Amino acid sequence: MIPSRFSRAVPLLIALIAASPATAGTWEAIEQLPGQTPVELRVEGKPRNYFRITREQPLVVSIDGPARLRLTSRADLSGRKGSSAEYALRAMEGDRELERQKTETSRSAQVRGPAKGDKLGKSRRMVVEVPGGHHEIRLALEGLDAVFVRLHLAAPLRGNGPVVTLAPVDAARSVTMVEGQKAIPYHSIRVGKPVRFQLVGPTMLEMVTRLDFDSSMRGSHTYRLAIDEGSRRVREIEFRTTRSNTASYSNLKDRIPSKFDLLRVPFDQGRHEISVVLLAPVEGVAEIHARIPQPMVGDKE
């Protein structure tokens, strides 16, 4: 078993060097941290520096934004029975949750710990969008005794530029929402009938979602969505909403859209196939309009 080197929550200072800032889309590994000795794991024979998080001993990262912080986590499976384990990583600032990843992993044959007999899980990634200013971000673990995390830093993706609508590759139906002079395409999500998208990263997927109200629904209602990539759950979130007073569906006369909710999820480089899943209400229907930053010629993100 790899011993813990931390007796309390340890602040890790990440210095953003103004002379050579990370460019958008370029991840720079954080190999050393002031006053800390990383744990060296060998991934496919190559040494990689990780830091250890336990349920009792979170890591506190001091970071200046705007930036993106990427965590590559590997479960410490040493001494455990069974071939898989579930855990959750939470990025917190005070009482506010910035990001959460709930995942399941199994033992990896490509990674080795410093001690003979160490058992480590397959890698899982989470990206935390850090806004401008100074932030103290606490990385907390749930559901497992310990994980190891490798840290990377990058500049933020564009967030204020032009965006384009992302059409799904599969959806139960499409509807048109009208608000003022705008007519916007949405796609329906039902329990057991997710909406699926394909995209190429790095990019920021922005999703505008609404719950369908019928004539009997009064007051506020909740709905819960999940974002899946293959068997991995990228995000799960619950919204509480009320019916919109300004929007309607042009081709769905017996339903009224709720006020919109906005969800932004970053994706790393490569091709991604994701599903947007409705978890609740079981008999309900939600609608989604997805968009991504408009590709730029010569953009290396």
Contacts in CASP RR format, 6 or more apart in sequence:
PFRMAT RR
TARGET T0000
AUTHOR 0000-0000-0000
METHOD contacts of the structure
MODEL  1
MIPSRFSRAVPLLIALIAASPATAGTWEAIEQLPGQTPVELRVEGKPRNY
FRITREQPLVVSIDGPARLRLTSRADLSGRKGSSAEYALRAMEGDRELER
QKTETSRSAQVRGPAKGDKLGKSRRMVVEVPGGHHEIRLALEGLDAVFVR
LHLAAPLRGNGPVVTLAPVDAARSVTMVEGQKAIPYHSIRVGKPVRFQLV
GPTMLEMVTRLDFDSSMRGSHTYRLAIDEGSRRVREIEFRTTRSNTASYS
NLKDRIPSKFDLLRVPFDQGRHEISVVLLAPVEGVAEIHARIPQPMVGDK
E
1 76 0 8 1.000
1 78 0 8 1.000
1 79 0 8 1.000
1 115 0 8 1.000
1 118 0 8 1.000
2 39 0 8 1.000
2 52 0 8 1.000
2 76 0 8 1.000
2 78 0 8 1.000
2 113 0 8 1.000
2 114 0 8 1.000
2 115 0 8 1.000
2 118 0 8 1.000
2 146 0 8 1.000
4 52 0 8 1.000
4 54 0 8 1.000
4 57 0 8 1.000
4 146 0 8 1.000
5 36 0 8 1.000
5 37 0 8 1.000
5 39 0 8 1.000
5 52 0 8 1.000
6 52 0 8 1.000
6 54 0 8 1.000
6 57 0 8 1.000
6 59 0 8 1.000
7 57 0 8 1.000
8 57 0 8 1.000
9 57 0 8 1.000
9 58 0 8 1.000
9 59 0 8 1.000
9 60 0 8 1.000
9 138 0 8 1.000
10 36 0 8 1.000
10 57 0 8 1.000
10 59 0 8 1.000
10 60 0 8 1.000
11 60 0 8 1.000
11 61 0 8 1.000
11 62 0 8 1.000
11 136 0 8 1.000
12 33 0 8 1.000
12 36 0 8 1.000
12 51 0 8 1.000
12 59 0 8 1.000
12 60 0 8 1.000
12 61 0 8 1.000
12 62 0 8 1.000
13 33 0 8 1.000
13 34 0 8 1.000
13 62 0 8 1.000
14 30 0 8 1.000
14 33 0 8 1.000
14 61 0 8 1.000
14 62 0 8 1.000
14 63 0 8 1.000
14 64 0 8 1.000
14 69 0 8 1.000
14 151 0 8 1.000
14 153 0 8 1.000
16 22 0 8 1.000
16 63 0 8 1.000
16 64 0 8 1.000
16 65 0 8 1.000
16 67 0 8 1.000
16 153 0 8 1.000
21 155 0 8 1.000
22 28 0 8 1.000
22 67 0 8 1.000
22 153 0 8 1.000
22 154 0 8 1.000
22 155 0 8 1.000
23 154 0 8 1.000
23 155 0 8 1.000
23 300 0 8 1.000
24 154 0 8 1.000
24 155 0 8 1.000
24 156 0 8 1.000
24 157 0 8 1.000
24 158 0 8 1.000
24 301 0 8 1.000
25 154 0 8 1.000
25 155 0 8 1.000
25 157 0 8 1.000
25 202 0 8 1.000
25 269 0 8 1.000
25 300 0 8 1.000
25 301 0 8 1.000
26 154 0 8 1.000
26 155 0 8 1.000
27 70 0 8 1.000
27 152 0 8 1.000
27 153 0 8 1.000
27 154 0 8 1.000
28 152 0 8 1.000
28 153 0 8 1.000
28 154 0 8 1.000
29 49 0 8 1.000
29 150 0 8 1.000
29 151 0 8 1.000
29 152 0 8 1.000
30 49 0 8 1.000
30 151 0 8 1.000
30 152 0 8 1.000
30 153 0 8 1.000
31 38 0 8 1.000
31 49 0 8 1.000
32 38 0 8 1.000
32 49 0 8 1.000
33 51 0 8 1.000
36 51 0 8 1.000
38 49 0 8 1.000
38 50 0 8 1.000
38 51 0 8 1.000
39 49 0 8 1.000
39 50 0 8 1.000
39 51 0 8 1.000
39 52 0 8 1.000
39 113 0 8 1.000
39 114 0 8 1.000
39 148 0 8 1.000
40 47 0 8 1.000
40 48 0 8 1.000
40 49 0 8 1.000
40 50 0 8 1.000
40 113 0 8 1.000
40 114 0 8 1.000
41 47 0 8 1.000
41 48 0 8 1.000
41 50 0 8 1.000
41 74 0 8 1.000
41 111 0 8 1.000
41 112 0 8 1.000
41 113 0 8 1.000
41 114 0 8 1.000
41 120 0 8 1.000
41 148 0 8 1.000
42 48 0 8 1.000
42 111 0 8 1.000
42 112 0 8 1.000
42 113 0 8 1.000
43 110 0 8 1.000
43 111 0 8 1.000
43 123 0 8 1.000
44 110 0 8 1.000
44 111 0 8 1.000
45 110 0 8 1.000
45 112 0 8 1.000
48 150 0 8 1.000
49 150 0 8 1.000
50 74 0 8 1.000
50 148 0 8 1.000
50 149 0 8 1.000
50 150 0 8 1.000
51 59 0 8 1.000
51 148 0 8 1.000
51 149 0 8 1.000
51 150 0 8 1.000
51 151 0 8 1.000
52 76 0 8 1.000
52 146 0 8 1.000
52 147 0 8 1.000
52 148 0 8 1.000
52 149 0 8 1.000
53 59 0 8 1.000
53 73 0 8 1.000
53 89 0 8 1.000
53 139 0 8 1.000
53 140 0 8 1.000
53 141 0 8 1.000
53 146 0 8 1.000
53 147 0 8 1.000
53 148 0 8 1.000
53 149 0 8 1.000
54 141 0 8 1.000
54 145 0 8 1.000
54 146 0 8 1.000
55 141 0 8 1.000
55 142 0 8 1.000
55 143 0 8 1.000
55 144 0 8 1.000
55 145 0 8 1.000
55 146 0 8 1.000
58 138 0 8 1.000
58 139 0 8 1.000
58 140 0 8 1.000
58 141 0 8 1.000
59 138 0 8 1.000
59 139 0 8 1.000
59 149 0 8 1.000
60 136 0 8 1.000
60 137 0 8 1.000
60 138 0 8 1.000
60 139 0 8 1.000
61 69 0 8 1.000
61 136 0 8 1.000
61 137 0 8 1.000
61 138 0 8 1.000
61 139 0 8 1.000
61 151 0 8 1.000
62 134 0 8 1.000
62 135 0 8 1.000
62 136 0 8 1.000
62 137 0 8 1.000
63 69 0 8 1.000
63 130 0 8 1.000
63 134 0 8 1.000
63 135 0 8 1.000
63 137 0 8 1.000
63 153 0 8 1.000
64 132 0 8 1.000
64 133 0 8 1.000
64 134 0 8 1.000
64 135 0 8 1.000
65 130 0 8 1.000
65 131 0 8 1.000
65 132 0 8 1.000
65 133 0 8 1.000
65 134 0 8 1.000
65 135 0 8 1.000
65 156 0 8 1.000
66 130 0 8 1.000
66 131 0 8 1.000
66 132 0 8 1.000
66 133 0 8 1.000
66 155 0 8 1.000
66 156 0 8 1.000
67 130 0 8 1.000
67 153 0 8 1.000
67 154 0 8 1.000
67 155 0 8 1.000
67 156 0 8 1.000
68 127 0 8 1.000
68 128 0 8 1.000
68 129 0 8 1.000
68 130 0 8 1.000
68 153 0 8 1.000
68 154 0 8 1.000
68 155 0 8 1.000
68 156 0 8 1.000
68 157 0 8 1.000
68 266 0 8 1.000
69 91 0 8 1.000
69 127 0 8 1.000
69 128 0 8 1.000
69 130 0 8 1.000
69 137 0 8 1.000
69 151 0 8 1.000
69 152 0 8 1.000
69 153 0 8 1.000
70 125 0 8 1.000
70 126 0 8 1.000
70 127 0 8 1.000
70 128 0 8 1.000
70 151 0 8 1.000
70 152 0 8 1.000
70 153 0 8 1.000
70 154 0 8 1.000
70 268 0 8 1.000
71 89 0 8 1.000
71 91 0 8 1.000
71 125 0 8 1.000
71 126 0 8 1.000
71 127 0 8 1.000
71 128 0 8 1.000
71 139 0 8 1.000
71 149 0 8 1.000
71 150 0 8 1.000
71 151 0 8 1.000
72 123 0 8 1.000
72 124 0 8 1.000
72 125 0 8 1.000
72 149 0 8 1.000
72 150 0 8 1.000
72 152 0 8 1.000
73 89 0 8 1.000
73 101 0 8 1.000
73 123 0 8 1.000
73 124 0 8 1.000
73 125 0 8 1.000
73 126 0 8 1.000
73 147 0 8 1.000
73 148 0 8 1.000
73 149 0 8 1.000
74 105 0 8 1.000
74 108 0 8 1.000
74 111 0 8 1.000
74 120 0 8 1.000
74 121 0 8 1.000
74 122 0 8 1.000
74 123 0 8 1.000
74 124 0 8 1.000
74 147 0 8 1.000
74 148 0 8 1.000
74 149 0 8 1.000
75 85 0 8 1.000
75 87 0 8 1.000
75 105 0 8 1.000
75 120 0 8 1.000
75 121 0 8 1.000
75 144 0 8 1.000
75 146 0 8 1.000
75 147 0 8 1.000
76 118 0 8 1.000
76 119 0 8 1.000
76 120 0 8 1.000
76 144 0 8 1.000
76 145 0 8 1.000
76 146 0 8 1.000
76 147 0 8 1.000
76 148 0 8 1.000
77 85 0 8 1.000
77 107 0 8 1.000
77 119 0 8 1.000
77 120 0 8 1.000
77 121 0 8 1.000
78 117 0 8 1.000
78 118 0 8 1.000
78 119 0 8 1.000
78 120 0 8 1.000
79 119 0 8 1.000
80 119 0 8 1.000
83 106 0 8 1.000
83 107 0 8 1.000
84 104 0 8 1.000
84 105 0 8 1.000
84 106 0 8 1.000
85 104 0 8 1.000
85 105 0 8 1.000
85 106 0 8 1.000
85 121 0 8 1.000
85 144 0 8 1.000
86 102 0 8 1.000
86 103 0 8 1.000
86 104 0 8 1.000
86 143 0 8 1.000
86 144 0 8 1.000
87 102 0 8 1.000
87 103 0 8 1.000
87 105 0 8 1.000
87 141 0 8 1.000
87 142 0 8 1.000
87 143 0 8 1.000
87 144 0 8 1.000
87 147 0 8 1.000
88 100 0 8 1.000
88 101 0 8 1.000
88 102 0 8 1.000
88 103 0 8 1.000
88 141 0 8 1.000
88 142 0 8 1.000
88 143 0 8 1.000
89 100 0 8 1.000
89 101 0 8 1.000
89 126 0 8 1.000
89 139 0 8 1.000
89 140 0 8 1.000
89 141 0 8 1.000
89 142 0 8 1.000
89 147 0 8 1.000
89 149 0 8 1.000
90 97 0 8 1.000
90 99 0 8 1.000
90 100 0 8 1.000
90 139 0 8 1.000
90 140 0 8 1.000
90 141 0 8 1.000
90 142 0 8 1.000
91 97 0 8 1.000
91 98 0 8 1.000
91 99 0 8 1.000
91 100 0 8 1.000
91 126 0 8 1.000
91 128 0 8 1.000
91 137 0 8 1.000
91 138 0 8 1.000
91 139 0 8 1.000
92 98 0 8 1.000
92 137 0 8 1.000
92 138 0 8 1.000
92 139 0 8 1.000
92 140 0 8 1.000
93 135 0 8 1.000
93 136 0 8 1.000
93 137 0 8 1.000
93 138 0 8 1.000
94 136 0 8 1.000
94 138 0 8 1.000
98 128 0 8 1.000
98 129 0 8 1.000
98 130 0 8 1.000
98 137 0 8 1.000
99 126 0 8 1.000
99 127 0 8 1.000
99 128 0 8 1.000
99 129 0 8 1.000
100 235 0 8 1.000
100 236 0 8 1.000
101 124 0 8 1.000
101 126 0 8 1.000
101 233 0 8 1.000
101 234 0 8 1.000
101 235 0 8 1.000
102 233 0 8 1.000
102 236 0 8 1.000
103 124 0 8 1.000
103 232 0 8 1.000
103 233 0 8 1.000
104 231 0 8 1.000
105 121 0 8 1.000
105 122 0 8 1.000
105 124 0 8 1.000
106 121 0 8 1.000
106 122 0 8 1.000
107 119 0 8 1.000
107 120 0 8 1.000
107 121 0 8 1.000
107 122 0 8 1.000
108 120 0 8 1.000
108 121 0 8 1.000
108 122 0 8 1.000
108 123 0 8 1.000
111 120 0 8 1.000
111 121 0 8 1.000
111 123 0 8 1.000
112 118 0 8 1.000
112 120 0 8 1.000
113 120 0 8 1.000
120 148 0 8 1.000
124 232 0 8 1.000
125 268 0 8 1.000
127 266 0 8 1.000
127 268 0 8 1.000
128 137 0 8 1.000
129 156 0 8 1.000
129 264 0 8 1.000
129 266 0 8 1.000
130 137 0 8 1.000
130 156 0 8 1.000
139 149 0 8 1.000
141 147 0 8 1.000
157 202 0 8 1.000
157 203 0 8 1.000
157 204 0 8 1.000
157 266 0 8 1.000
157 293 0 8 1.000
157 301 0 8 1.000
158 204 0 8 1.000
158 293 0 8 1.000
158 301 0 8 1.000
159 204 0 8 1.000
159 293 0 8 1.000
161 293 0 8 1.000
161 294 0 8 1.000
162 293 0 8 1.000
162 294 0 8 1.000
163 206 0 8 1.000
163 291 0 8 1.000
163 292 0 8 1.000
163 293 0 8 1.000
163 294 0 8 1.000
164 291 0 8 1.000
164 292 0 8 1.000
164 293 0 8 1.000
164 294 0 8 1.000
164 295 0 8 1.000
165 185 0 8 1.000
165 289 0 8 1.000
165 290 0 8 1.000
165 291 0 8 1.000
166 197 0 8 1.000
166 199 0 8 1.000
166 205 0 8 1.000
166 290 0 8 1.000
166 291 0 8 1.000
166 292 0 8 1.000
168 187 0 8 1.000
168 195 0 8 1.000
168 196 0 8 1.000
168 197 0 8 1.000
168 290 0 8 1.000
169 196 0 8 1.000
169 197 0 8 1.000
169 198 0 8 1.000
169 273 0 8 1.000
170 195 0 8 1.000
170 196 0 8 1.000
171 187 0 8 1.000
171 188 0 8 1.000
171 189 0 8 1.000
171 195 0 8 1.000
171 196 0 8 1.000
172 187 0 8 1.000
172 188 0 8 1.000
172 189 0 8 1.000
172 190 0 8 1.000
172 193 0 8 1.000
172 195 0 8 1.000
173 187 0 8 1.000
173 188 0 8 1.000
174 185 0 8 1.000
174 186 0 8 1.000
174 187 0 8 1.000
174 188 0 8 1.000
175 185 0 8 1.000
175 186 0 8 1.000
175 187 0 8 1.000
175 188 0 8 1.000
175 249 0 8 1.000
175 251 0 8 1.000
175 252 0 8 1.000
175 287 0 8 1.000
176 183 0 8 1.000
176 184 0 8 1.000
176 185 0 8 1.000
176 186 0 8 1.000
176 249 0 8 1.000
176 250 0 8 1.000
176 251 0 8 1.000
177 183 0 8 1.000
177 184 0 8 1.000
177 185 0 8 1.000
177 186 0 8 1.000
177 210 0 8 1.000
177 247 0 8 1.000
177 248 0 8 1.000
177 249 0 8 1.000
177 250 0 8 1.000
177 257 0 8 1.000
177 287 0 8 1.000
177 289 0 8 1.000
178 184 0 8 1.000
178 247 0 8 1.000
178 248 0 8 1.000
178 249 0 8 1.000
178 250 0 8 1.000
179 244 0 8 1.000
179 246 0 8 1.000
179 247 0 8 1.000
179 248 0 8 1.000
180 246 0 8 1.000
183 250 0 8 1.000
184 289 0 8 1.000
185 289 0 8 1.000
186 210 0 8 1.000
186 257 0 8 1.000
186 287 0 8 1.000
186 288 0 8 1.000
186 289 0 8 1.000
187 195 0 8 1.000
187 287 0 8 1.000
187 288 0 8 1.000
187 289 0 8 1.000
188 195 0 8 1.000
188 212 0 8 1.000
188 285 0 8 1.000
188 286 0 8 1.000
188 287 0 8 1.000
189 195 0 8 1.000
189 225 0 8 1.000
189 276 0 8 1.000
189 277 0 8 1.000
189 278 0 8 1.000
189 285 0 8 1.000
189 286 0 8 1.000
189 287 0 8 1.000
189 288 0 8 1.000
190 278 0 8 1.000
190 284 0 8 1.000
190 285 0 8 1.000
191 278 0 8 1.000
191 279 0 8 1.000
191 280 0 8 1.000
191 282 0 8 1.000
191 283 0 8 1.000
191 284 0 8 1.000
192 277 0 8 1.000
192 278 0 8 1.000
193 278 0 8 1.000
194 228 0 8 1.000
194 275 0 8 1.000
194 276 0 8 1.000
194 277 0 8 1.000
194 278 0 8 1.000
195 275 0 8 1.000
195 276 0 8 1.000
195 288 0 8 1.000
196 273 0 8 1.000
196 274 0 8 1.000
196 275 0 8 1.000
196 276 0 8 1.000
197 205 0 8 1.000
197 273 0 8 1.000
197 274 0 8 1.000
197 276 0 8 1.000
197 290 0 8 1.000
198 271 0 8 1.000
198 272 0 8 1.000
198 273 0 8 1.000
198 274 0 8 1.000
199 205 0 8 1.000
199 267 0 8 1.000
199 271 0 8 1.000
199 272 0 8 1.000
199 274 0 8 1.000
199 292 0 8 1.000
200 270 0 8 1.000
200 271 0 8 1.000
200 272 0 8 1.000
201 267 0 8 1.000
201 268 0 8 1.000
201 269 0 8 1.000
201 270 0 8 1.000
201 271 0 8 1.000
201 272 0 8 1.000
201 301 0 8 1.000
202 266 0 8 1.000
202 267 0 8 1.000
202 268 0 8 1.000
202 269 0 8 1.000
202 270 0 8 1.000
202 301 0 8 1.000
203 266 0 8 1.000
203 267 0 8 1.000
203 292 0 8 1.000
203 293 0 8 1.000
203 301 0 8 1.000
204 264 0 8 1.000
204 265 0 8 1.000
204 266 0 8 1.000
204 267 0 8 1.000
204 292 0 8 1.000
204 293 0 8 1.000
205 264 0 8 1.000
205 265 0 8 1.000
205 266 0 8 1.000
205 267 0 8 1.000
205 274 0 8 1.000
205 290 0 8 1.000
205 291 0 8 1.000
205 292 0 8 1.000
206 262 0 8 1.000
206 263 0 8 1.000
206 264 0 8 1.000
206 290 0 8 1.000
206 291 0 8 1.000
206 292 0 8 1.000
207 262 0 8 1.000
207 263 0 8 1.000
207 264 0 8 1.000
207 265 0 8 1.000
207 276 0 8 1.000
207 288 0 8 1.000
207 289 0 8 1.000
207 290 0 8 1.000
208 260 0 8 1.000
208 261 0 8 1.000
208 262 0 8 1.000
208 288 0 8 1.000
208 289 0 8 1.000
208 290 0 8 1.000
208 291 0 8 1.000
209 225 0 8 1.000
209 239 0 8 1.000
209 260 0 8 1.000
209 261 0 8 1.000
209 262 0 8 1.000
209 263 0 8 1.000
209 286 0 8 1.000
209 287 0 8 1.000
209 288 0 8 1.000
209 289 0 8 1.000
210 241 0 8 1.000
210 244 0 8 1.000
210 247 0 8 1.000
210 257 0 8 1.000
210 258 0 8 1.000
210 259 0 8 1.000
210 260 0 8 1.000
210 261 0 8 1.000
210 286 0 8 1.000
210 287 0 8 1.000
211 221 0 8 1.000
211 223 0 8 1.000
211 239 0 8 1.000
211 241 0 8 1.000
211 257 0 8 1.000
211 258 0 8 1.000
211 284 0 8 1.000
211 285 0 8 1.000
211 286 0 8 1.000
211 287 0 8 1.000
212 252 0 8 1.000
212 255 0 8 1.000
212 256 0 8 1.000
212 257 0 8 1.000
212 258 0 8 1.000
212 284 0 8 1.000
212 285 0 8 1.000
212 286 0 8 1.000
212 287 0 8 1.000
213 221 0 8 1.000
213 243 0 8 1.000
213 255 0 8 1.000
213 256 0 8 1.000
213 257 0 8 1.000
213 258 0 8 1.000
214 254 0 8 1.000
214 255 0 8 1.000
214 256 0 8 1.000
215 254 0 8 1.000
217 243 0 8 1.000
219 242 0 8 1.000
219 243 0 8 1.000
220 240 0 8 1.000
220 241 0 8 1.000
220 242 0 8 1.000
221 240 0 8 1.000
221 241 0 8 1.000
221 242 0 8 1.000
221 258 0 8 1.000
221 281 0 8 1.000
222 238 0 8 1.000
222 239 0 8 1.000
222 240 0 8 1.000
222 241 0 8 1.000
222 280 0 8 1.000
222 281 0 8 1.000
223 238 0 8 1.000
223 239 0 8 1.000
223 241 0 8 1.000
223 278 0 8 1.000
223 280 0 8 1.000
223 281 0 8 1.000
223 284 0 8 1.000
223 286 0 8 1.000
224 236 0 8 1.000
224 237 0 8 1.000
224 238 0 8 1.000
224 239 0 8 1.000
224 278 0 8 1.000
224 279 0 8 1.000
224 280 0 8 1.000
225 236 0 8 1.000
225 237 0 8 1.000
225 238 0 8 1.000
225 239 0 8 1.000
225 263 0 8 1.000
225 276 0 8 1.000
225 277 0 8 1.000
225 278 0 8 1.000
225 279 0 8 1.000
225 286 0 8 1.000
226 233 0 8 1.000
226 235 0 8 1.000
226 236 0 8 1.000
226 237 0 8 1.000
226 276 0 8 1.000
226 277 0 8 1.000
226 279 0 8 1.000
227 233 0 8 1.000
227 234 0 8 1.000
227 235 0 8 1.000
227 236 0 8 1.000
227 263 0 8 1.000
227 265 0 8 1.000
227 274 0 8 1.000
227 275 0 8 1.000
227 276 0 8 1.000
227 277 0 8 1.000
228 234 0 8 1.000
228 274 0 8 1.000
228 275 0 8 1.000
228 277 0 8 1.000
229 272 0 8 1.000
229 273 0 8 1.000
229 274 0 8 1.000
229 275 0 8 1.000
230 273 0 8 1.000
230 274 0 8 1.000
230 275 0 8 1.000
234 265 0 8 1.000
234 274 0 8 1.000
235 263 0 8 1.000
235 265 0 8 1.000
236 279 0 8 1.000
237 263 0 8 1.000
238 280 0 8 1.000
239 261 0 8 1.000
241 258 0 8 1.000
241 259 0 8 1.000
241 261 0 8 1.000
242 258 0 8 1.000
242 259 0 8 1.000
243 256 0 8 1.000
243 257 0 8 1.000
243 258 0 8 1.000
243 259 0 8 1.000
244 256 0 8 1.000
244 257 0 8 1.000
244 258 0 8 1.000
244 259 0 8 1.000
244 260 0 8 1.000
247 256 0 8 1.000
247 257 0 8 1.000
248 256 0 8 1.000
248 257 0 8 1.000
249 255 0 8 1.000
249 256 0 8 1.000
249 257 0 8 1.000
255 285 0 8 1.000
257 287 0 8 1.000
276 288 0 8 1.000
276 290 0 8 1.000
278 284 0 8 1.000
278 285 0 8 1.000
278 286 0 8 1.000
END
